[in-house]
Amino acid sequence: MAGHSKWANIQHRKGKQDVKRGKIFTRLIKEITVASRMGGGDAGANPRLRLAIEKARENNMPKDTVENAVKRGSGQLEGVNYEELRYEGYGINGAAVMVDCMTDNKTRTVAEVRHAFSKNGGNLGTDGSVSFMFKHCGQMIFAPGTDENGLMEVALDAGAEDISTNDDGSIEVITAPHDFVNVKQALEAAGYKPEFGEVIMKPANEVIFTGDDAAKMQKLLDALEDLDDVQEVYTTAVIEE
């Protein structure tokens, strides 16, 4: 699949994010707190924290909320100590699924994730069972009609790994995780603003789901994403609308 449905899937995802705005704030606060705890409260010297703060700004999170999350992570304020967990499993027709969580109660989280899988036709796997099917990278998607040559020149100069045009005309830029923020800032400074941009686990190969299988797979993904401790869900499945 050459990404013919990439643009439609990005628009669908953005629509779902708008509906779940409150939950996005909770997830971003957790990410800022953990990033600050692990790499320090200086965003200039902590790429993960810089990315989290940038996402918070894009989602119009109040400045004092961001600052308090940084302070909790760096120990300046009392707060919950979150642990990062990753679960791997299988969905409909064996589609690979990866679930990134942040939790203060590992026992609760694994029980909820396992239940979401089993109730919706999937099953929880072991560590490493599907992670080899994904690549950790930065991904940006630009709207159809974007100047491909101009974007490519800026992206490559800034350190992007790969640029490709999908069948639907959207343009995809891939970076190393630690280069994502610098490449994104360089592109935006040149007038190229991505419709989607995040550090993700990108599937090496995708499988298109249609009809009943698509509905069942979407139900599983929604059940996982609705869990309070879940930060991100990645899958090899592409749901056709």
Secondary structure, 3 states (H helix, E strand, C coil): CCCCCHHHHHHHHHHHHHHCHHHHHHHHHHHHHHHHHHHCCCHHHCHHHHHHHHHHHHCCCCHHHHHHHHHHHCCCCCCCCCEEEEEEEECHHHCEEEEEEEECCHHHHHHHHHHHHHHCCCEECCCCCCHHHEEEEEEEEECCCCCHHHHHHHHHHHCCCEEEECCCCCEEEEECHHHHHHHHHHHHHCCCCCCEEEEEEEECCCEEECHHHHHHHHHHHHHHHCCCCEEEEEECEEECC
